[in-house]
Amino acid sequence: MFCCPLWGSDGNLYFTSAGDVSIYRIPAEGGAKERVFERSEDEGGHFWFTLLPDQRSGTFQIGGTPPRIEAIDLDSGERTPLTTGE
């Protein structure tokens, strides 16, 4: 089961997997899903992924205590904290 699919201009479909609550992409032509990045052990699930207008980065919510929002560069995997739920 998956949630919140988004088509990227790079030809990939991005979605959140309900099984392990991670963000994945899959090519429009089909194929195997690829995890966009690994979750660290102290993170809850990754939710509500949204592509930004540049289509090369996105934002998402990280569950946990406290929850937070981060941006991610889809090419490098570099993550930038934006907010915390405190």
DOZA-130310 format. One record per atom (N, C-alpha, C): residue number from 1; residue in three letters; x, y, z. Coordinates in steps of 0.2 Angstrom, whole numbers, always signed. Atoms other than C-alpha are relative to their C-alpha. Example, Ala and Ser with C-alpha at 12.3 -4.5 7.8 and 13.67 -1.06 7.14 Angstrom:
! residues 2
<pt><nr>1</nr><rest>ALA</rest><east>+4</east><north>-6</north><up>+0</up></pt>
<pt><nr>1</nr><rest>ALA</rest><east>+62</east><north>-22</north><up>+39</up></pt>
<pt><nr>1</nr><rest>ALA</rest><east>+4</east><north>+6</north><up>+0</up></pt>
<pt><nr>2</nr><rest>SER</rest><east>-4</east><north>-6</north><up>-1</up></pt>
<pt><nr>2</nr><rest>SER</rest><east>+68</east><north>-5</north><up>+36</up></pt>
<pt><nr>2</nr><rest>SER</rest><east>-4</east><north>+5</north><up>+3</up></pt>
***
This chain:
! residues 86
<pt><nr>1</nr><rest>MET</rest><east>+4</east><north>-6</north><up>+0</up></pt>
<pt><nr>1</nr><rest>MET</rest><east>+0</east><north>+0</north><up>+0</up></pt>
<pt><nr>1</nr><rest>MET</rest><east>+4</east><north>+6</north><up>+0</up></pt>
<pt><nr>2</nr><rest>PHE</rest><east>-4</east><north>-6</north><up>+1</up></pt>
<pt><nr>2</nr><rest>PHE</rest><east>+6</east><north>+17</north><up>-4</up></pt>
<pt><nr>2</nr><rest>PHE</rest><east>-4</east><north>+7</north><up>+1</up></pt>
<pt><nr>3</nr><rest>CYS</rest><east>+4</east><north>-6</north><up>-1</up></pt>
<pt><nr>3</nr><rest>CYS</rest><east>+1</east><north>+35</north><up>-1</up></pt>
<pt><nr>3</nr><rest>CYS</rest><east>+3</east><north>+6</north><up>-4</up></pt>
<pt><nr>4</nr><rest>CYS</rest><east>-2</east><north>-6</north><up>+2</up></pt>
<pt><nr>4</nr><rest>CYS</rest><east>+2</east><north>+52</north><up>-9</up></pt>
<pt><nr>4</nr><rest>CYS</rest><east>+5</east><north>+0</north><up>-6</up></pt>
<pt><nr>5</nr><rest>PRO</rest><east>-5</east><north>+1</north><up>+6</up></pt>
<pt><nr>5</nr><rest>PRO</rest><east>+10</east><north>+48</north><up>-26</up></pt>
<pt><nr>5</nr><rest>PRO</rest><east>+0</east><north>+7</north><up>-4</up></pt>
<pt><nr>6</nr><rest>LEU</rest><east>-2</east><north>-6</north><up>+4</up></pt>
<pt><nr>6</nr><rest>LEU</rest><east>+18</east><north>+63</north><up>-36</up></pt>
<pt><nr>6</nr><rest>LEU</rest><east>+4</east><north>-2</north><up>-6</up></pt>
<pt><nr>7</nr><rest>TRP</rest><east>-5</east><north>+1</north><up>+6</up></pt>
<pt><nr>7</nr><rest>TRP</rest><east>+25</east><north>+63</north><up>-53</up></pt>
<pt><nr>7</nr><rest>TRP</rest><east>+5</east><north>+6</north><up>+0</up></pt>
<pt><nr>8</nr><rest>GLY</rest><east>-6</east><north>-4</north><up>+1</up></pt>
<pt><nr>8</nr><rest>GLY</rest><east>+42</east><north>+71</north><up>-55</up></pt>
<pt><nr>8</nr><rest>GLY</rest><east>+1</east><north>+2</north><up>-7</up></pt>
<pt><nr>9</nr><rest>SER</rest><east>-2</east><north>-1</north><up>+7</up></pt>
<pt><nr>9</nr><rest>SER</rest><east>+48</east><north>+80</north><up>-70</up></pt>
<pt><nr>9</nr><rest>SER</rest><east>+6</east><north>-4</north><up>-2</up></pt>
<pt><nr>10</nr><rest>ASP</rest><east>-6</east><north>+5</north><up>+1</up></pt>
<pt><nr>10</nr><rest>ASP</rest><east>+63</east><north>+67</north><up>-69</up></pt>
<pt><nr>10</nr><rest>ASP</rest><east>-3</east><north>-6</north><up>-3</up></pt>
<pt><nr>11</nr><rest>GLY</rest><east>+2</east><north>+6</north><up>+2</up></pt>
<pt><nr>11</nr><rest>GLY</rest><east>+51</east><north>+54</north><up>-75</up></pt>
<pt><nr>11</nr><rest>GLY</rest><east>-2</east><north>-5</north><up>+5</up></pt>
<pt><nr>12</nr><rest>ASN</rest><east>+1</east><north>+4</north><up>-5</up></pt>
<pt><nr>12</nr><rest>ASN</rest><east>+49</east><north>+46</north><up>-58</up></pt>
<pt><nr>12</nr><rest>ASN</rest><east>-7</east><north>+1</north><up>+4</up></pt>
<pt><nr>13</nr><rest>LEU</rest><east>+6</east><north>-1</north><up>-5</up></pt>
<pt><nr>13</nr><rest>LEU</rest><east>+33</east><north>+43</north><up>-47</up></pt>
<pt><nr>13</nr><rest>LEU</rest><east>+3</east><north>-1</north><up>+7</up></pt>
<pt><nr>14</nr><rest>TYR</rest><east>-2</east><north>+0</north><up>-7</up></pt>
<pt><nr>14</nr><rest>TYR</rest><east>+37</east><north>+47</north><up>-29</up></pt>
<pt><nr>14</nr><rest>TYR</rest><east>-6</east><north>-1</north><up>+5</up></pt>
<pt><nr>15</nr><rest>PHE</rest><east>+5</east><north>+2</north><up>-4</up></pt>
<pt><nr>15</nr><rest>PHE</rest><east>+27</east><north>+40</north><up>-15</up></pt>
<pt><nr>15</nr><rest>PHE</rest><east>+2</east><north>-2</north><up>+7</up></pt>
<pt><nr>16</nr><rest>THR</rest><east>-2</east><north>+2</north><up>-6</up></pt>
<pt><nr>16</nr><rest>THR</rest><east>+27</east><north>+35</north><up>+3</up></pt>
<pt><nr>16</nr><rest>THR</rest><east>-3</east><north>-7</north><up>+1</up></pt>
<pt><nr>17</nr><rest>SER</rest><east>+2</east><north>+7</north><up>-1</up></pt>
<pt><nr>17</nr><rest>SER</rest><east>+26</east><north>+16</north><up>+7</up></pt>
<pt><nr>17</nr><rest>SER</rest><east>-3</east><north>+0</north><up>+7</up></pt>
<pt><nr>18</nr><rest>ALA</rest><east>+3</east><north>+1</north><up>-6</up></pt>
<pt><nr>18</nr><rest>ALA</rest><east>+14</east><north>+12</north><up>+21</up></pt>
<pt><nr>18</nr><rest>ALA</rest><east>+3</east><north>-6</north><up>+4</up></pt>
<pt><nr>19</nr><rest>GLY</rest><east>-3</east><north>+6</north><up>-4</up></pt>
<pt><nr>19</nr><rest>GLY</rest><east>+24</east><north>-4</north><up>+25</up></pt>
<pt><nr>19</nr><rest>GLY</rest><east>+6</east><north>+2</north><up>+4</up></pt>
<pt><nr>20</nr><rest>ASP</rest><east>-6</east><north>-2</north><up>-5</up></pt>
<pt><nr>20</nr><rest>ASP</rest><east>+40</east><north>+4</north><up>+32</up></pt>
<pt><nr>20</nr><rest>ASP</rest><east>+0</east><north>+8</north><up>+0</up></pt>
<pt><nr>21</nr><rest>VAL</rest><east>+1</east><north>-8</north><up>+0</up></pt>
<pt><nr>21</nr><rest>VAL</rest><east>+34</east><north>+23</north><up>+30</up></pt>
<pt><nr>21</nr><rest>VAL</rest><east>+6</east><north>+3</north><up>-2</up></pt>
<pt><nr>22</nr><rest>SER</rest><east>-6</east><north>-3</north><up>+3</up></pt>
<pt><nr>22</nr><rest>SER</rest><east>+49</east><north>+28</north><up>+19</up></pt>
<pt><nr>22</nr><rest>SER</rest><east>-3</east><north>+3</north><up>-7</up></pt>
<pt><nr>23</nr><rest>ILE</rest><east>+2</east><north>-4</north><up>+7</up></pt>
<pt><nr>23</nr><rest>ILE</rest><east>+49</east><north>+39</north><up>+3</up></pt>
<pt><nr>23</nr><rest>ILE</rest><east>+4</east><north>-4</north><up>-5</up></pt>
<pt><nr>24</nr><rest>TYR</rest><east>-3</east><north>+4</north><up>+5</up></pt>
<pt><nr>24</nr><rest>TYR</rest><east>+52</east><north>+29</north><up>-13</up></pt>
<pt><nr>24</nr><rest>TYR</rest><east>-1</east><north>+4</north><up>-7</up></pt>
<pt><nr>25</nr><rest>ARG</rest><east>+1</east><north>-3</north><up>+7</up></pt>
<pt><nr>25</nr><rest>ARG</rest><east>+53</east><north>+33</north><up>-32</up></pt>
<pt><nr>25</nr><rest>ARG</rest><east>+0</east><north>-7</north><up>-4</up></pt>
<pt><nr>26</nr><rest>ILE</rest><east>+0</east><north>+6</north><up>+5</up></pt>
<pt><nr>26</nr><rest>ILE</rest><east>+49</east><north>+21</north><up>-47</up></pt>
<pt><nr>26</nr><rest>ILE</rest><east>+0</east><north>+4</north><up>-6</up></pt>
<pt><nr>27</nr><rest>PRO</rest><east>+0</east><north>-3</north><up>+7</up></pt>
<pt><nr>27</nr><rest>PRO</rest><east>+52</east><north>+25</north><up>-65</up></pt>
<pt><nr>27</nr><rest>PRO</rest><east>-7</east><north>+0</north><up>-3</up></pt>
<pt><nr>28</nr><rest>ALA</rest><east>+6</east><north>+1</north><up>+3</up></pt>
<pt><nr>28</nr><rest>ALA</rest><east>+37</east><north>+29</north><up>-75</up></pt>
<pt><nr>28</nr><rest>ALA</rest><east>-1</east><north>-6</north><up>-5</up></pt>
<pt><nr>29</nr><rest>GLU</rest><east>+0</east><north>+6</north><up>+5</up></pt>
<pt><nr>29</nr><rest>GLU</rest><east>+41</east><north>+15</north><up>-87</up></pt>
<pt><nr>29</nr><rest>GLU</rest><east>-1</east><north>-7</north><up>+4</up></pt>
<pt><nr>30</nr><rest>GLY</rest><east>+0</east><north>+6</north><up>-4</up></pt>
<pt><nr>30</nr><rest>GLY</rest><east>+40</east><north>+3</north><up>-72</up></pt>
<pt><nr>30</nr><rest>GLY</rest><east>+7</east><north>-2</north><up>+3</up></pt>
<pt><nr>31</nr><rest>GLY</rest><east>-6</east><north>+3</north><up>-2</up></pt>
<pt><nr>31</nr><rest>GLY</rest><east>+53</east><north>-7</north><up>-63</up></pt>
<pt><nr>31</nr><rest>GLY</rest><east>+0</east><north>+0</north><up>+8</up></pt>
<pt><nr>32</nr><rest>ALA</rest><east>+0</east><north>+1</north><up>-7</up></pt>
<pt><nr>32</nr><rest>ALA</rest><east>+59</east><north>-9</north><up>-45</up></pt>
<pt><nr>32</nr><rest>ALA</rest><east>+0</east><north>+7</north><up>+4</up></pt>
<pt><nr>33</nr><rest>LYS</rest><east>+0</east><north>-6</north><up>-4</up></pt>
<pt><nr>33</nr><rest>LYS</rest><east>+55</east><north>+4</north><up>-32</up></pt>
<pt><nr>33</nr><rest>LYS</rest><east>+7</east><north>+1</north><up>+4</up></pt>
<pt><nr>34</nr><rest>GLU</rest><east>-6</east><north>-1</north><up>-3</up></pt>
<pt><nr>34</nr><rest>GLU</rest><east>+70</east><north>+13</north><up>-25</up></pt>
<pt><nr>34</nr><rest>GLU</rest><east>-1</east><north>+5</north><up>+6</up></pt>
<pt><nr>35</nr><rest>ARG</rest><east>+1</east><north>-4</north><up>-6</up></pt>
<pt><nr>35</nr><rest>ARG</rest><east>+71</east><north>+21</north><up>-7</up></pt>
<pt><nr>35</nr><rest>ARG</rest><east>+4</east><north>+7</north><up>-2</up></pt>
<pt><nr>36</nr><rest>VAL</rest><east>-3</east><north>-7</north><up>+1</up></pt>
<pt><nr>36</nr><rest>VAL</rest><east>+75</east><north>+40</north><up>-9</up></pt>
<pt><nr>36</nr><rest>VAL</rest><east>+6</east><north>+1</north><up>+4</up></pt>
<pt><nr>37</nr><rest>PHE</rest><east>-6</east><north>-1</north><up>-5</up></pt>
<pt><nr>37</nr><rest>PHE</rest><east>+86</east><north>+40</north><up>+7</up></pt>
<pt><nr>37</nr><rest>PHE</rest><east>-2</east><north>-5</north><up>+5</up></pt>
<pt><nr>38</nr><rest>GLU</rest><east>+1</east><north>+4</north><up>-6</up></pt>
<pt><nr>38</nr><rest>GLU</rest><east>+88</east><north>+29</north><up>+22</up></pt>
<pt><nr>38</nr><rest>GLU</rest><east>-2</east><north>+4</north><up>+6</up></pt>
<pt><nr>39</nr><rest>ARG</rest><east>+1</east><north>-4</north><up>-6</up></pt>
<pt><nr>39</nr><rest>ARG</rest><east>+80</east><north>+34</north><up>+38</up></pt>
<pt><nr>39</nr><rest>ARG</rest><east>+5</east><north>-2</north><up>+6</up></pt>
<pt><nr>40</nr><rest>SER</rest><east>-5</east><north>+1</north><up>-6</up></pt>
<pt><nr>40</nr><rest>SER</rest><east>+91</east><north>+35</north><up>+54</up></pt>
<pt><nr>40</nr><rest>SER</rest><east>-4</east><north>-4</north><up>+5</up></pt>
<pt><nr>41</nr><rest>GLU</rest><east>+3</east><north>+4</north><up>-5</up></pt>
<pt><nr>41</nr><rest>GLU</rest><east>+87</east><north>+24</north><up>+69</up></pt>
<pt><nr>41</nr><rest>GLU</rest><east>-4</east><north>+4</north><up>+4</up></pt>
<pt><nr>42</nr><rest>ASP</rest><east>+4</east><north>-4</north><up>-5</up></pt>
<pt><nr>42</nr><rest>ASP</rest><east>+80</east><north>+38</north><up>+79</up></pt>
<pt><nr>42</nr><rest>ASP</rest><east>-6</east><north>+4</north><up>-3</up></pt>
<pt><nr>43</nr><rest>GLU</rest><east>+5</east><north>-3</north><up>+3</up></pt>
<pt><nr>43</nr><rest>GLU</rest><east>+68</east><north>+44</north><up>+66</up></pt>
<pt><nr>43</nr><rest>GLU</rest><east>-7</east><north>-5</north><up>+0</up></pt>
<pt><nr>44</nr><rest>GLY</rest><east>+7</east><north>+3</north><up>+1</up></pt>
<pt><nr>44</nr><rest>GLY</rest><east>+49</east><north>+39</north><up>+65</up></pt>
<pt><nr>44</nr><rest>GLY</rest><east>+0</east><north>-1</north><up>-8</up></pt>
<pt><nr>45</nr><rest>GLY</rest><east>+1</east><north>+1</north><up>+7</up></pt>
<pt><nr>45</nr><rest>GLY</rest><east>+41</east><north>+37</north><up>+48</up></pt>
<pt><nr>45</nr><rest>GLY</rest><east>+1</east><north>+7</north><up>-4</up></pt>
<pt><nr>46</nr><rest>HIS</rest><east>+0</east><north>-6</north><up>+4</up></pt>
<pt><nr>46</nr><rest>HIS</rest><east>+43</east><north>+49</north><up>+34</up></pt>
<pt><nr>46</nr><rest>HIS</rest><east>-7</east><north>+1</north><up>-4</up></pt>
<pt><nr>47</nr><rest>PHE</rest><east>+7</east><north>-1</north><up>+3</up></pt>
<pt><nr>47</nr><rest>PHE</rest><east>+26</east><north>+57</north><up>+28</up></pt>
<pt><nr>47</nr><rest>PHE</rest><east>+0</east><north>+6</north><up>-4</up></pt>
<pt><nr>48</nr><rest>TRP</rest><east>+3</east><north>-6</north><up>+4</up></pt>
<pt><nr>48</nr><rest>TRP</rest><east>+18</east><north>+69</north><up>+16</up></pt>
<pt><nr>48</nr><rest>TRP</rest><east>+6</east><north>+4</north><up>-4</up></pt>
<pt><nr>49</nr><rest>PHE</rest><east>-5</east><north>-3</north><up>+4</up></pt>
<pt><nr>49</nr><rest>PHE</rest><east>+32</east><north>+71</north><up>+4</up></pt>
<pt><nr>49</nr><rest>PHE</rest><east>-3</east><north>+4</north><up>-6</up></pt>
<pt><nr>50</nr><rest>THR</rest><east>+2</east><north>-5</north><up>+5</up></pt>
<pt><nr>50</nr><rest>THR</rest><east>+30</east><north>+86</north><up>-8</up></pt>
<pt><nr>50</nr><rest>THR</rest><east>+6</east><north>+2</north><up>-4</up></pt>
<pt><nr>51</nr><rest>LEU</rest><east>-5</east><north>-2</north><up>+4</up></pt>
<pt><nr>51</nr><rest>LEU</rest><east>+41</east><north>+90</north><up>-23</up></pt>
<pt><nr>51</nr><rest>LEU</rest><east>+0</east><north>+8</north><up>+0</up></pt>
<pt><nr>52</nr><rest>LEU</rest><east>-1</east><north>-8</north><up>+0</up></pt>
<pt><nr>52</nr><rest>LEU</rest><east>+47</east><north>+109</north><up>-23</up></pt>
<pt><nr>52</nr><rest>LEU</rest><east>+0</east><north>+2</north><up>-8</up></pt>
<pt><nr>53</nr><rest>PRO</rest><east>+0</east><north>-2</north><up>+7</up></pt>
<pt><nr>53</nr><rest>PRO</rest><east>+45</east><north>+119</north><up>-39</up></pt>
<pt><nr>53</nr><rest>PRO</rest><east>+6</east><north>-2</north><up>-5</up></pt>
<pt><nr>54</nr><rest>ASP</rest><east>-6</east><north>+2</north><up>+4</up></pt>
<pt><nr>54</nr><rest>ASP</rest><east>+63</east><north>+115</north><up>-45</up></pt>
<pt><nr>54</nr><rest>ASP</rest><east>+0</east><north>-7</north><up>-2</up></pt>
<pt><nr>55</nr><rest>GLN</rest><east>+1</east><north>+7</north><up>+1</up></pt>
<pt><nr>55</nr><rest>GLN</rest><east>+58</east><north>+97</north><up>-45</up></pt>
<pt><nr>55</nr><rest>GLN</rest><east>+6</east><north>-4</north><up>+1</up></pt>
<pt><nr>56</nr><rest>ARG</rest><east>-6</east><north>+4</north><up>-2</up></pt>
<pt><nr>56</nr><rest>ARG</rest><east>+75</east><north>+92</north><up>-39</up></pt>
<pt><nr>56</nr><rest>ARG</rest><east>+1</east><north>-1</north><up>+8</up></pt>
<pt><nr>57</nr><rest>SER</rest><east>+0</east><north>+0</north><up>-8</up></pt>
<pt><nr>57</nr><rest>SER</rest><east>+71</east><north>+94</north><up>-20</up></pt>
<pt><nr>57</nr><rest>SER</rest><east>-7</east><north>-1</north><up>+2</up></pt>
<pt><nr>58</nr><rest>GLY</rest><east>+7</east><north>+0</north><up>-3</up></pt>
<pt><nr>58</nr><rest>GLY</rest><east>+56</east><north>+91</north><up>-9</up></pt>
<pt><nr>58</nr><rest>GLY</rest><east>+1</east><north>+1</north><up>+8</up></pt>
<pt><nr>59</nr><rest>THR</rest><east>+1</east><north>+0</north><up>-7</up></pt>
<pt><nr>59</nr><rest>THR</rest><east>+50</east><north>+92</north><up>+9</up></pt>
<pt><nr>59</nr><rest>THR</rest><east>-4</east><north>-6</north><up>+2</up></pt>
<pt><nr>60</nr><rest>PHE</rest><east>+4</east><north>+6</north><up>-3</up></pt>
<pt><nr>60</nr><rest>PHE</rest><east>+43</east><north>+79</north><up>+21</up></pt>
<pt><nr>60</nr><rest>PHE</rest><east>+0</east><north>+1</north><up>+7</up></pt>
<pt><nr>61</nr><rest>GLN</rest><east>+0</east><north>+0</north><up>-8</up></pt>
<pt><nr>61</nr><rest>GLN</rest><east>+38</east><north>+77</north><up>+39</up></pt>
<pt><nr>61</nr><rest>GLN</rest><east>+3</east><north>-7</north><up>+2</up></pt>
<pt><nr>62</nr><rest>ILE</rest><east>-2</east><north>+6</north><up>-3</up></pt>
<pt><nr>62</nr><rest>ILE</rest><east>+47</east><north>+65</north><up>+50</up></pt>
<pt><nr>62</nr><rest>ILE</rest><east>-3</east><north>-1</north><up>+7</up></pt>
<pt><nr>63</nr><rest>GLY</rest><east>+4</east><north>+1</north><up>-6</up></pt>
<pt><nr>63</nr><rest>GLY</rest><east>+37</east><north>+57</north><up>+64</up></pt>
<pt><nr>63</nr><rest>GLY</rest><east>+5</east><north>-1</north><up>+5</up></pt>
<pt><nr>64</nr><rest>GLY</rest><east>-5</east><north>+1</north><up>-6</up></pt>
<pt><nr>64</nr><rest>GLY</rest><east>+45</east><north>+56</north><up>+81</up></pt>
<pt><nr>64</nr><rest>GLY</rest><east>-1</east><north>+5</north><up>+5</up></pt>
<pt><nr>65</nr><rest>THR</rest><east>+1</east><north>-5</north><up>-6</up></pt>
<pt><nr>65</nr><rest>THR</rest><east>+47</east><north>+66</north><up>+97</up></pt>
<pt><nr>65</nr><rest>THR</rest><east>+7</east><north>+4</north><up>+0</up></pt>
<pt><nr>66</nr><rest>PRO</rest><east>+5</east><north>-4</north><up>+3</up></pt>
<pt><nr>66</nr><rest>PRO</rest><east>+48</east><north>+80</north><up>+92</up></pt>
<pt><nr>66</nr><rest>PRO</rest><east>-1</east><north>-2</north><up>-8</up></pt>
<pt><nr>67</nr><rest>PRO</rest><east>+0</east><north>+1</north><up>+7</up></pt>
<pt><nr>67</nr><rest>PRO</rest><east>+41</east><north>+78</north><up>+74</up></pt>
<pt><nr>67</nr><rest>PRO</rest><east>+3</east><north>+6</north><up>-3</up></pt>
<pt><nr>68</nr><rest>ARG</rest><east>-4</east><north>-5</north><up>+4</up></pt>
<pt><nr>68</nr><rest>ARG</rest><east>+50</east><north>+89</north><up>+61</up></pt>
<pt><nr>68</nr><rest>ARG</rest><east>-1</east><north>+0</north><up>-7</up></pt>
<pt><nr>69</nr><rest>ILE</rest><east>+0</east><north>-1</north><up>+8</up></pt>
<pt><nr>69</nr><rest>ILE</rest><east>+50</east><north>+95</north><up>+43</up></pt>
<pt><nr>69</nr><rest>ILE</rest><east>+7</east><north>+1</north><up>-2</up></pt>
<pt><nr>70</nr><rest>GLU</rest><east>-6</east><north>+0</north><up>+3</up></pt>
<pt><nr>70</nr><rest>GLU</rest><east>+65</east><north>+93</north><up>+32</up></pt>
<pt><nr>70</nr><rest>GLU</rest><east>+0</east><north>+1</north><up>-7</up></pt>
<pt><nr>71</nr><rest>ALA</rest><east>-1</east><north>+0</north><up>+8</up></pt>
<pt><nr>71</nr><rest>ALA</rest><east>+70</east><north>+97</north><up>+14</up></pt>
<pt><nr>71</nr><rest>ALA</rest><east>+5</east><north>-5</north><up>-2</up></pt>
<pt><nr>72</nr><rest>ILE</rest><east>-5</east><north>+4</north><up>+2</up></pt>
<pt><nr>72</nr><rest>ILE</rest><east>+80</east><north>+85</north><up>+4</up></pt>
<pt><nr>72</nr><rest>ILE</rest><east>+1</east><north>+1</north><up>-8</up></pt>
<pt><nr>73</nr><rest>ASP</rest><east>-2</east><north>-1</north><up>+7</up></pt>
<pt><nr>73</nr><rest>ASP</rest><east>+90</east><north>+87</north><up>-12</up></pt>
<pt><nr>73</nr><rest>ASP</rest><east>+0</east><north>-7</north><up>-3</up></pt>
<pt><nr>74</nr><rest>LEU</rest><east>+1</east><north>+7</north><up>+3</up></pt>
<pt><nr>74</nr><rest>LEU</rest><east>+85</east><north>+72</north><up>-23</up></pt>
<pt><nr>74</nr><rest>LEU</rest><east>+6</east><north>-3</north><up>-4</up></pt>
<pt><nr>75</nr><rest>ASP</rest><east>-6</east><north>+2</north><up>+3</up></pt>
<pt><nr>75</nr><rest>ASP</rest><east>+102</east><north>+72</north><up>-32</up></pt>
<pt><nr>75</nr><rest>ASP</rest><east>+5</east><north>-3</north><up>+5</up></pt>
<pt><nr>76</nr><rest>SER</rest><east>-6</east><north>+2</north><up>-5</up></pt>
<pt><nr>76</nr><rest>SER</rest><east>+114</east><north>+72</north><up>-17</up></pt>
<pt><nr>76</nr><rest>SER</rest><east>-3</east><north>-4</north><up>+6</up></pt>
<pt><nr>77</nr><rest>GLY</rest><east>+3</east><north>+3</north><up>-6</up></pt>
<pt><nr>77</nr><rest>GLY</rest><east>+102</east><north>+66</north><up>-3</up></pt>
<pt><nr>77</nr><rest>GLY</rest><east>+1</east><north>+4</north><up>+6</up></pt>
<pt><nr>78</nr><rest>GLU</rest><east>-2</east><north>-5</north><up>-5</up></pt>
<pt><nr>78</nr><rest>GLU</rest><east>+108</east><north>+81</north><up>+7</up></pt>
<pt><nr>78</nr><rest>GLU</rest><east>-7</east><north>+2</north><up>+3</up></pt>
<pt><nr>79</nr><rest>ARG</rest><east>+6</east><north>-2</north><up>-3</up></pt>
<pt><nr>79</nr><rest>ARG</rest><east>+94</east><north>+85</north><up>+20</up></pt>
<pt><nr>79</nr><rest>ARG</rest><east>+2</east><north>+6</north><up>+4</up></pt>
<pt><nr>80</nr><rest>THR</rest><east>-1</east><north>-6</north><up>-4</up></pt>
<pt><nr>80</nr><rest>THR</rest><east>+91</east><north>+102</north><up>+28</up></pt>
<pt><nr>80</nr><rest>THR</rest><east>-6</east><north>+1</north><up>+5</up></pt>
<pt><nr>81</nr><rest>PRO</rest><east>+5</east><north>-1</north><up>-5</up></pt>
<pt><nr>81</nr><rest>PRO</rest><east>+81</east><north>+104</north><up>+44</up></pt>
<pt><nr>81</nr><rest>PRO</rest><east>-4</east><north>+7</north><up>-1</up></pt>
<pt><nr>82</nr><rest>LEU</rest><east>+3</east><north>-6</north><up>+1</up></pt>
<pt><nr>82</nr><rest>LEU</rest><east>+67</east><north>+117</north><up>+42</up></pt>
<pt><nr>82</nr><rest>LEU</rest><east>-4</east><north>+2</north><up>+6</up></pt>
<pt><nr>83</nr><rest>THR</rest><east>+4</east><north>-2</north><up>-6</up></pt>
<pt><nr>83</nr><rest>THR</rest><east>+56</east><north>+116</north><up>+58</up></pt>
<pt><nr>83</nr><rest>THR</rest><east>+0</east><north>-6</north><up>+4</up></pt>
<pt><nr>84</nr><rest>THR</rest><east>+1</east><north>+5</north><up>-5</up></pt>
<pt><nr>84</nr><rest>THR</rest><east>+53</east><north>+106</north><up>+74</up></pt>
<pt><nr>84</nr><rest>THR</rest><east>-7</east><north>+1</north><up>+3</up></pt>
<pt><nr>85</nr><rest>GLY</rest><east>+6</east><north>-1</north><up>-3</up></pt>
<pt><nr>85</nr><rest>GLY</rest><east>+37</east><north>+102</north><up>+82</up></pt>
<pt><nr>85</nr><rest>GLY</rest><east>+0</east><north>+3</north><up>+7</up></pt>
<pt><nr>86</nr><rest>GLU</rest><east>-1</east><north>-3</north><up>-6</up></pt>
<pt><nr>86</nr><rest>GLU</rest><east>+43</east><north>+110</north><up>+98</up></pt>
<pt><nr>86</nr><rest>GLU</rest><east>-4</east><north>+7</north><up>+1</up></pt>
***
